[in-house]
Amino acid sequence: MKYLFIIDEPETLIYYKDTTIALIKECLNQGIEVHYTNIYSLTINEKQNIIIDSYHISSVNSLVEKNVKVKNKIQYFTKVFIRKDPPFDNDYLNLTFILENAKEFNVEVINNPVSVRNHNEKLSILNFKNLIPSTIVSSQAEDIINFIRKEKKVIIKPLDGMAGNGIFMVTPTDKNINVILETATNNGKKIIMAQRYLPEIKKGDKRIIVIKGEALPYSLARIPSKGEVRANLAKGGKGKTQKLTSGDKKIVMGVKDFLIKNKLNFVGLDIIGNYLTEINITSPTGIVEIEEQTNFKAAEYIINAFK
């Protein structure tokens, strides 16, 4: 078996806690040949072959130890894992168009590039109106302000962000509401999402990893630091593993058929209280913390699931 991981540059990864690094280590433990590349190193040549410049990883310590760059057709690889972080920009979009052609060579891409392209991580929750908090999507300040007046306390966030960047909590009496909306919507030229604030965030924003429609038995509850509404670990949140609740399992079952149908076989559900708030499909994280706090071997489970 030969696996390719499409990632950000290795020096940008936090090795001791990065999910992709944990998966690469597990592949090496199982004797799988592992390569990595970035989104700029794929070419479709004049014969319509997908050519990939990649590095063969020999081991992972404090840094990825790699051999010289090699050039292979995509069919050299058994599986390709898209693990590039957002934002989902034009370069990311073009990556999905290139990888869509991998099906011609019977190479499995995780996740399905067509579905990565078609299902925004924020907007995809709109398929499940019975599982999500009150939500609107708009660039119009008037509509957003009316929503804030109705819901009293609202979280607004960009559609293409990650790690808690660009997230605000606003109320009808917020003196900075106009400037916040001007900034968030780029003066009405950028669409954002607004959701009713969920006070259960104080108990944690739960990340549940779902592999081929089946959830790992533990969630990673990211608990915000004092005075903070963002629970992201990148913003000072603390990760605490928890067994899945009946509410968690209900949400997993509610999205299972959708995930399987669209070949979204490696996703991270974000759940606050009993509400689904996001479906992360680009590079969901959290397995290292789960492994450290439980006896569950998450990386081994995931790699075995894709054999």
Buried (B, 14 or more C-beta within 10 A) or exposed (E): BBBBBBBBEBEEBEBEBBBBBBBBBBBBEBEBBBBBBBBEBBEEEEEEBBBBBBBBBEEBEEEBEBEEEEEBBBEBBBBBBBBBBBEBEEEBEBBBEBBBBBEEEEBBBBBBBBBBBEBBBBBBBEBBEEBBBBBBBBBEBEEBBBBBEEBEBBBBBBBBBBBBBBBBBBEBEBEEBEEBBEEBBEEEEEBBBBBBBBEBBEBBBBBBBBBBBBBBBBBBBBBBEEEBBBBBBEBBBEBBBBEBEEEBEEBBEBBBEBBBEBBBBBBBBBBBBBBBBBBBBBBBBBBBBBBEBBEBBBBBBBBEEBE
